[in-house]
Amino acid sequence: MTPALTLFHTPYSRSSGTLALLEELHAEYALHLVNQKKGEQRQPEYLAVNPMGKVPALLHGEALVTEQVAIFIYLADLYPQAKLAPAIGDPLRGPYLRWMAFYGSCFEPAVCDFSLKREPAPQSGCPYGDYQTTLDTLTAQLAKGPYLLGDTFSAADVLWASSLSWIVAFKMVPELPLITAYIERVNQRPAMQKAAAKDAKLYAAQAPA
């Protein structure tokens, strides 16, 4: 039977985190590979899926979900038995949503500013804050560890650890012991390693001979 979930995916990209989450959830899914080396993300076929030309995108029946954080929230709620998303009414639900939203709405924009060497915007005109403040906010939370929700591992950790892996690798965030230990802690999980191995295989298949 064809899985109801289809992930539009490019190996070694932002969608790699979603691939890892699917493995953590033990979900059945199909992959629709988007070969960015061939520019498929800018072709009409894929732009009809996501006009932004970005991965990931998720198709669940007739429901199409784009935007990385939205996909994470959607999937984690879709598989409550995996217990990667605190339920509504759970005291951790609010903090969980906070850290999911903080990644996409504050941290990543600030990191992009830093990477592109943009001058910090005036505080009164910047909705996401400056780079150092967002980084300090993250490290203060990680210091409470071992995960963003304390002892509770969640989909938020899959999002943050998978993203921080490449952010640190590209020197957009310093290799602080607190951050590198967090990345290693999450990436040592069997599902994360399974996803990484699958991504490496997919990437090699797309690489030129």
Backbone as CSV, one residue per row, in Angstrom:
resi,resn,N_x,N_y,N_z,CA_x,CA_y,CA_z,C_x,C_y,C_z
1,MET,0.851,-1.198,0.000,0.000,0.000,0.000,0.885,1.246,0.000
2,THR,0.548,2.212,-0.822,1.324,3.451,-0.904,1.145,4.270,0.373
3,PRO,2.225,4.698,0.991,2.102,5.501,2.213,1.305,6.771,1.957
4,ALA,0.557,7.199,2.977,-0.260,8.405,2.831,0.581,9.660,2.871
5,LEU,1.793,9.565,3.430,2.675,10.717,3.544,3.714,10.716,2.442
6,THR,3.886,11.859,1.809,4.953,12.026,0.821,5.777,13.242,1.209
7,LEU,7.074,13.028,1.361,7.993,14.125,1.673,8.741,14.520,0.410
8,PHE,8.625,15.772,0.034,9.424,16.333,-1.056,10.765,16.712,-0.448
9,HIS,11.803,16.043,-0.909,13.062,16.030,-0.167,14.273,16.185,-1.079
10,THR,15.233,16.951,-0.589,16.559,17.032,-1.185,17.562,16.627,-0.123
11,PRO,18.402,15.609,-0.401,19.374,15.202,0.616,20.339,16.329,0.959
12,TYR,20.751,16.333,2.226,21.664,17.351,2.752,21.105,18.755,2.556
13,SER,19.873,18.914,2.931,19.211,20.214,2.850,18.356,20.391,4.097
14,ARG,17.585,21.464,4.127,16.703,21.730,5.257,15.717,20.582,5.472
15,SER,15.379,19.873,4.420,14.406,18.788,4.564,14.994,17.556,5.236
16,SER,16.304,17.526,5.433,16.915,16.380,6.115,16.402,16.246,7.547
17,GLY,16.101,17.363,8.173,15.536,17.319,9.517,14.169,16.658,9.533
18,THR,13.367,16.922,8.505,12.048,16.292,8.421,12.178,14.793,8.186
19,LEU,13.153,14.411,7.380,13.425,12.988,7.174,13.758,12.330,8.513
20,ALA,14.571,12.977,9.319,14.924,12.440,10.635,13.697,12.334,11.537
21,LEU,12.830,13.342,11.488,11.625,13.303,12.307,10.730,12.132,11.899
22,LEU,10.585,11.896,10.614,9.776,10.768,10.141,10.317,9.447,10.677
23,GLU,11.633,9.331,10.732,12.239,8.120,11.284,11.993,8.031,12.790
24,GLU,12.096,9.148,13.497,11.819,9.156,14.931,10.366,8.771,15.216
25,LEU,9.475,9.139,14.325,8.049,8.845,14.500,7.680,7.433,14.056
26,HIS,8.630,6.737,13.423,8.367,5.409,12.832,7.201,5.485,11.847
27,ALA,7.200,6.556,11.076,6.132,6.786,10.107,6.412,6.040,8.800
28,GLU,5.345,5.671,8.126,5.464,5.156,6.769,5.337,6.343,5.819
29,TYR,6.273,6.468,4.908,6.266,7.627,4.028,6.933,7.283,2.702
30,ALA,6.601,8.080,1.711,7.264,7.991,0.410,8.096,9.248,0.225
31,LEU,9.179,9.119,-0.504,10.026,10.271,-0.814,9.835,10.675,-2.262
32,HIS,9.649,11.952,-2.472,9.684,12.528,-3.821,10.939,13.383,-3.866
33,LEU,11.969,12.875,-4.514,13.244,13.575,-4.507,13.216,14.778,-5.440
34,VAL,13.759,15.875,-4.955,13.893,17.104,-5.731,15.386,17.340,-5.912
35,ASN,15.853,17.172,-7.132,17.285,17.285,-7.404,17.651,18.756,-7.629
36,GLN,18.190,19.375,-6.601,18.526,20.793,-6.708,19.750,21.020,-7.589
37,LYS,20.567,19.985,-7.755,21.715,20.124,-8.660,21.260,20.341,-10.094
38,LYS,20.080,19.845,-10.402,19.509,20.022,-11.736,18.494,21.161,-11.774
39,GLY,18.348,21.853,-10.641,17.427,22.985,-10.599,15.965,22.603,-10.585
40,GLU,15.669,21.378,-10.141,14.275,20.926,-10.180,13.374,21.730,-9.241
41,GLN,13.976,22.351,-8.227,13.161,23.127,-7.282,12.602,24.388,-7.920
42,ARG,13.122,24.773,-9.072,12.649,25.978,-9.772,11.828,25.652,-11.014
43,GLN,11.563,24.396,-11.223,10.772,23.988,-12.372,9.277,24.056,-12.055
44,PRO,8.444,24.271,-13.069,6.998,24.420,-12.831,6.379,23.279,-12.041
45,GLU,6.861,22.055,-12.238,6.276,20.906,-11.537,6.390,21.072,-10.032
46,TYR,7.576,21.518,-9.570,7.719,21.659,-8.123,7.166,22.991,-7.629
47,LEU,7.241,24.030,-8.424,6.676,25.315,-8.011,5.163,25.223,-7.824
48,ALA,4.541,24.255,-8.481,3.111,24.028,-8.260,2.861,23.446,-6.874
49,VAL,3.869,22.796,-6.311,3.784,22.264,-4.952,4.114,23.356,-3.950
50,ASN,5.255,24.002,-4.148,5.675,25.088,-3.261,6.198,26.244,-4.109
51,PRO,5.414,27.288,-4.260,5.827,28.425,-5.093,7.126,29.077,-4.627
52,MET,7.536,28.818,-3.370,8.791,29.360,-2.875,9.996,28.600,-3.409
53,GLY,9.759,27.431,-4.000,10.868,26.647,-4.532,11.771,26.094,-3.458
54,LYS,11.193,25.766,-2.291,11.977,25.277,-1.159,11.517,23.881,-0.765
55,VAL,12.437,23.149,-0.179,12.083,21.916,0.520,12.330,22.150,2.006
56,PRO,11.618,21.444,2.875,10.690,20.359,2.574,9.293,20.852,2.247
57,ALA,8.527,19.930,1.663,7.083,20.073,1.549,6.516,18.698,1.866
58,LEU,5.347,18.677,2.435,4.741,17.420,2.867,3.335,17.320,2.315
59,LEU,3.040,16.168,1.721,1.696,15.901,1.221,1.110,14.759,2.040
60,HIS,-0.024,15.030,2.666,-0.719,14.015,3.458,-2.140,13.925,2.941
61,GLY,-2.396,12.921,2.109,-3.674,12.876,1.420,-3.790,14.084,0.516
62,GLU,-4.788,14.925,0.766,-4.950,16.146,-0.015,-4.392,17.370,0.709
63,ALA,-3.874,17.165,1.902,-3.334,18.283,2.687,-1.870,18.506,2.336
64,LEU,-1.559,19.696,1.877,-0.190,20.066,1.558,0.322,21.010,2.641
65,VAL,1.464,20.670,3.225,2.054,21.494,4.278,3.447,21.913,3.832
66,THR,3.721,23.204,3.871,5.057,23.720,3.618,5.509,24.473,4.865
67,GLU,6.741,24.927,4.858,7.407,25.608,5.959,7.827,24.572,7.001
68,GLN,9.123,24.547,7.244,9.743,23.524,8.066,9.087,23.355,9.434
69,VAL,8.889,24.445,10.150,8.334,24.355,11.494,6.897,23.853,11.455
70,ALA,6.118,24.315,10.491,4.733,23.854,10.366,4.686,22.348,10.114
71,ILE,5.601,21.851,9.296,5.654,20.418,9.004,5.996,19.638,10.272
72,PHE,6.933,20.134,11.049,7.309,19.455,12.292,6.131,19.373,13.254
73,ILE,5.450,20.491,13.445,4.301,20.502,14.360,3.220,19.554,13.854
74,TYR,2.967,19.588,12.563,1.930,18.742,11.957,2.239,17.269,12.159
75,LEU,3.473,16.877,11.843,3.835,15.466,11.920,3.856,14.958,13.357
76,ALA,4.421,15.732,14.259,4.502,15.281,15.648,3.115,15.113,16.258
77,ASP,2.170,15.961,15.874,0.798,15.825,16.361,0.078,14.662,15.674
78,LEU,0.494,14.347,14.460,-0.145,13.271,13.700,0.163,11.900,14.295
79,TYR,1.286,11.802,14.997,1.699,10.537,15.599,1.832,10.701,17.124
80,PRO,0.715,10.863,17.822,0.783,11.094,19.271,1.407,9.924,20.031
81,GLN,1.316,8.722,19.460,1.869,7.555,20.142,3.387,7.628,20.276
82,ALA,4.035,8.428,19.428,5.492,8.588,19.499,5.907,9.504,20.648
83,LYS,4.965,10.272,21.162,5.192,11.163,22.303,6.334,12.155,22.060
84,LEU,6.353,12.714,20.863,7.344,13.738,20.544,6.759,15.139,20.573
85,ALA,5.467,15.240,20.897,4.809,16.543,21.022,3.913,16.505,22.246
86,PRO,4.180,17.319,23.257,3.278,17.368,24.407,1.858,17.702,23.960
87,ALA,0.892,17.011,24.532,-0.501,17.220,24.149,-1.025,18.552,24.687
88,ILE,-2.098,19.035,24.066,-2.763,20.229,24.585,-3.222,19.942,26.015
89,GLY,-2.891,20.837,26.919,-3.192,20.633,28.327,-1.986,20.203,29.129
90,ASP,-0.990,19.634,28.442,0.271,19.278,29.094,1.030,20.575,29.397
91,PRO,1.568,20.735,30.612,2.312,21.959,30.931,3.489,22.230,29.994
92,LEU,3.979,21.181,29.312,5.102,21.380,28.393,4.667,21.808,26.993
93,ARG,3.359,21.814,26.740,2.895,22.160,25.387,3.293,23.584,24.999
94,GLY,3.112,24.521,25.906,3.476,25.910,25.613,4.954,26.082,25.353
95,PRO,5.840,25.597,26.253,7.274,25.688,25.996,7.688,24.985,24.707
96,TYR,7.061,23.864,24.417,7.361,23.136,23.171,7.071,24.012,21.949
97,LEU,5.886,24.616,21.924,5.532,25.480,20.791,6.421,26.715,20.756
98,ARG,6.791,27.193,21.927,7.683,28.361,21.982,8.981,28.073,21.240
99,TRP,9.604,26.932,21.539,10.908,26.650,20.932,10.795,26.251,19.476
100,MET,9.685,25.688,19.090,9.456,25.434,17.671,9.368,26.762,16.909
101,ALA,8.553,27.671,17.419,8.364,28.960,16.751,9.621,29.809,16.808
102,PHE,10.333,29.758,17.930,11.528,30.584,18.089,12.575,30.250,17.027
103,TYR,12.674,28.985,16.659,13.666,28.628,15.641,13.374,29.354,14.328
104,GLY,12.149,29.217,13.819,11.846,29.778,12.511,11.636,31.278,12.500
105,SER,11.082,31.823,13.594,10.717,33.239,13.580,11.796,34.165,14.127
106,CYS,12.741,33.611,14.892,13.784,34.460,15.482,15.194,33.978,15.154
107,PHE,15.483,32.741,15.489,16.862,32.271,15.407,17.384,32.227,13.977
108,GLU,16.661,31.583,13.088,17.162,31.454,11.719,17.297,32.805,11.012
109,PRO,16.321,33.718,11.129,16.529,35.041,10.522,17.747,35.770,11.072
110,ALA,17.977,35.666,12.384,19.133,36.344,12.986,20.437,35.722,12.501
111,VAL,20.450,34.403,12.356,21.646,33.713,11.853,21.920,34.114,10.409
112,CYS,20.874,34.262,9.615,21.049,34.712,8.220,21.646,36.115,8.183
113,ASP,21.179,36.997,9.051,21.752,38.343,9.132,23.245,38.268,9.435
114,PHE,23.605,37.431,10.392,25.002,37.275,10.784,25.833,36.733,9.627
115,SER,25.298,35.714,8.953,26.026,35.082,7.853,26.256,36.045,6.696
116,LEU,25.270,36.891,6.436,25.360,37.840,5.325,26.011,39.165,5.735
117,LYS,26.457,39.218,6.998,27.148,40.407,7.521,26.283,41.662,7.430
118,ARG,25.006,41.500,7.694,24.113,42.648,7.707,24.246,43.411,9.014
119,GLU,24.093,44.703,8.931,24.077,45.512,10.140,22.805,45.198,10.929
120,PRO,22.914,45.035,12.256,21.707,44.767,13.055,20.678,45.868,12.867
121,ALA,19.446,45.467,12.722,18.358,46.435,12.585,18.052,47.063,13.937
122,PRO,17.512,48.267,13.950,17.112,48.870,15.224,16.127,47.963,15.954
123,GLN,16.269,47.863,17.268,15.401,46.968,18.034,13.929,47.268,17.817
124,SER,13.605,48.528,17.672,12.197,48.901,17.515,11.629,48.469,16.173
125,GLY,12.504,48.166,15.205,12.019,47.807,13.876,12.341,46.386,13.473
126,CYS,12.820,45.570,14.413,13.212,44.202,14.083,12.361,43.222,14.887
127,PRO,11.493,42.459,14.242,10.587,41.582,14.983,11.242,40.341,15.559
128,TYR,12.455,40.002,15.102,13.048,38.742,15.562,14.260,38.917,16.464
129,GLY,14.761,40.117,16.647,15.873,40.337,17.559,17.220,40.180,16.893
130,ASP,18.271,40.509,17.639,19.611,40.469,17.072,20.251,39.101,17.294
131,TYR,21.318,38.847,16.583,21.999,37.556,16.586,22.443,37.141,17.986
132,GLN,23.137,38.003,18.690,23.687,37.623,19.985,22.596,37.327,21.000
133,THR,21.530,38.104,20.973,20.442,37.866,21.921,19.762,36.525,21.648
134,THR,19.529,36.211,20.385,18.899,34.929,20.068,19.809,33.758,20.438
135,LEU,21.111,33.922,20.202,22.059,32.868,20.567,22.116,32.695,22.083
136,ASP,22.147,33.780,22.810,22.181,33.716,24.269,20.902,33.078,24.822
137,THR,19.784,33.375,24.188,18.509,32.795,24.619,18.530,31.278,24.446
138,LEU,19.076,30.829,23.322,19.189,29.389,23.081,20.115,28.715,24.092
139,THR,21.310,29.264,24.268,22.279,28.609,25.148,21.805,28.601,26.604
140,ALA,21.077,29.620,27.000,20.532,29.635,28.362,19.553,28.477,28.565
141,GLN,18.787,28.177,27.528,17.841,27.067,27.633,18.561,25.721,27.587
142,LEU,19.550,25.603,26.714,20.290,24.345,26.605,21.044,24.039,27.894
143,ALA,21.432,25.065,28.630,22.151,24.863,29.885,21.284,24.146,30.923
144,LYS,19.967,24.197,30.725,19.049,23.520,31.647,18.940,22.041,31.307
145,GLY,19.290,21.654,30.110,19.361,20.357,29.476,18.740,19.185,30.227
146,PRO,18.906,18.001,29.635,19.698,17.718,28.438,19.018,18.093,27.124
147,TYR,17.704,18.358,27.191,16.964,18.734,25.982,16.287,20.082,26.182
148,LEU,15.671,20.586,25.145,15.040,21.897,25.231,13.913,21.924,26.267
149,LEU,13.279,20.778,26.480,12.217,20.680,27.481,12.711,19.961,28.728
150,GLY,13.979,20.162,29.044,14.552,19.513,30.220,14.859,18.055,29.948
151,ASP,14.243,17.153,30.705,14.491,15.725,30.524,13.636,15.118,29.415
152,THR,12.718,15.901,28.844,11.791,15.384,27.840,12.302,15.652,26.422
153,PHE,12.575,14.583,25.693,12.967,14.699,24.290,11.715,14.929,23.446
154,SER,11.813,15.829,22.471,10.652,16.147,21.641,11.068,16.443,20.208
155,ALA,10.063,16.637,19.370,10.319,16.999,17.979,11.109,18.296,17.881
156,ALA,11.005,19.155,18.883,11.774,20.398,18.878,13.267,20.106,18.857
157,ASP,13.682,19.045,19.533,15.102,18.688,19.545,15.564,18.162,18.193
158,VAL,14.681,17.452,17.491,15.027,16.990,16.139,15.240,18.202,15.233
159,LEU,14.346,19.174,15.332,14.463,20.398,14.537,15.757,21.137,14.849
160,TRP,15.986,21.401,16.127,17.131,22.216,16.506,18.460,21.510,16.271
161,ALA,18.568,20.252,16.648,19.848,19.551,16.495,20.191,19.349,15.026
162,SER,19.206,18.989,14.207,19.492,18.790,12.786,19.879,20.112,12.124
163,SER,19.249,21.198,12.536,19.570,22.508,11.971,20.916,23.029,12.472
164,LEU,21.141,22.888,13.777,22.406,23.363,14.339,23.600,22.607,13.770
165,SER,23.399,21.361,13.364,24.503,20.585,12.790,25.126,21.310,11.612
166,TRP,24.271,21.801,10.711,24.832,22.488,9.534,25.146,23.953,9.827
167,ILE,24.417,24.554,10.740,24.700,25.946,11.095,26.085,26.058,11.732
168,VAL,26.413,25.123,12.618,27.738,25.110,13.235,28.807,24.746,12.206
169,ALA,28.495,23.776,11.340,29.467,23.352,10.323,29.848,24.502,9.402
170,PHE,28.896,25.399,9.126,29.162,26.549,8.262,29.610,27.782,9.043
171,LYS,29.953,27.572,10.312,30.519,28.638,11.156,29.573,29.804,11.367
172,MET,28.274,29.536,11.279,27.309,30.593,11.546,27.051,30.737,13.046
173,VAL,27.389,29.682,13.774,27.304,29.663,15.230,28.604,29.054,15.734
174,PRO,29.195,29.622,16.779,30.460,29.072,17.277,30.284,27.666,17.851
175,GLU,31.364,26.898,17.829,31.339,25.526,18.362,31.442,25.557,19.885
176,LEU,30.436,26.090,20.509,30.387,26.127,21.962,30.174,24.715,22.495
177,PRO,30.890,24.329,23.556,30.730,22.973,24.091,29.279,22.611,24.392
178,LEU,28.520,23.559,24.874,27.119,23.323,25.200,26.324,22.925,23.953
179,ILE,26.613,23.605,22.842,25.883,23.343,21.608,26.362,22.052,20.954
180,THR,27.672,21.851,20.878,28.183,20.637,20.234,27.769,19.383,21.008
181,ALA,27.746,19.468,22.327,27.316,18.320,23.133,25.842,18.016,22.881
182,TYR,25.048,19.052,22.736,23.614,18.874,22.453,23.416,18.215,21.094
183,ILE,24.123,18.693,20.089,24.022,18.106,18.752,24.407,16.631,18.791
184,GLU,25.502,16.322,19.426,25.965,14.932,19.506,24.966,14.054,20.253
185,ARG,24.390,14.586,21.321,23.437,13.830,22.127,22.232,13.411,21.286
186,VAL,21.709,14.354,20.510,20.533,14.057,19.694,20.908,13.189,18.493
187,ASN,22.004,13.502,17.845,22.384,12.780,16.629,22.830,11.349,16.887
188,GLN,23.076,10.993,18.140,23.430,9.619,18.473,22.215,8.700,18.546
189,ARG,21.047,9.255,18.524,19.839,8.441,18.579,19.742,7.557,17.325
190,PRO,19.295,6.311,17.460,19.238,5.392,16.320,18.460,5.932,15.117
191,ALA,17.321,6.577,15.371,16.527,7.094,14.256,17.259,8.216,13.521
192,MET,17.977,9.045,14.259,18.735,10.124,13.630,19.859,9.544,12.768
193,GLN,20.510,8.510,13.265,21.582,7.883,12.500,21.039,7.172,11.267
194,LYS,19.875,6.557,11.404,19.245,5.898,10.253,18.926,6.916,9.165
195,ALA,18.392,8.053,9.568,18.064,9.099,8.602,19.324,9.646,7.941
196,ALA,20.392,9.834,8.726,21.645,10.343,8.166,22.227,9.381,7.146
197,ALA,22.151,8.085,7.431,22.660,7.086,6.487,21.828,7.074,5.208
198,LYS,20.523,7.209,5.360,19.646,7.241,4.187,19.935,8.482,3.343
199,ASP,20.159,9.619,3.997,20.445,10.861,3.291,21.770,10.760,2.523
200,ALA,22.768,10.163,3.166,24.066,10.011,2.505,23.946,9.154,1.248
201,LYS,23.149,8.112,1.336,22.947,7.229,0.179,22.219,7.955,-0.940
202,LEU,21.213,8.721,-0.580,20.463,9.483,-1.585,21.344,10.540,-2.237
203,TYR,22.170,11.194,-1.426,23.072,12.219,-1.964,24.068,11.608,-2.941
204,ALA,24.623,10.467,-2.576,25.603,9.807,-3.453,24.970,9.418,-4.779
205,ALA,23.699,9.025,-4.733,23.011,8.637,-5.966,22.774,9.839,-6.865
206,GLN,22.652,11.038,-6.269,22.440,12.247,-7.063,23.749,12.870,-7.530
207,ALA,24.842,12.491,-6.891,26.139,13.107,-7.234,26.555,12.712,-8.650
208,PRO,27.252,13.607,-9.360,27.716,13.268,-10.706,28.733,12.144,-10.674
209,ALA,28.739,11.322,-11.680,29.651,10.170,-11.751,31.078,10.662,-11.903
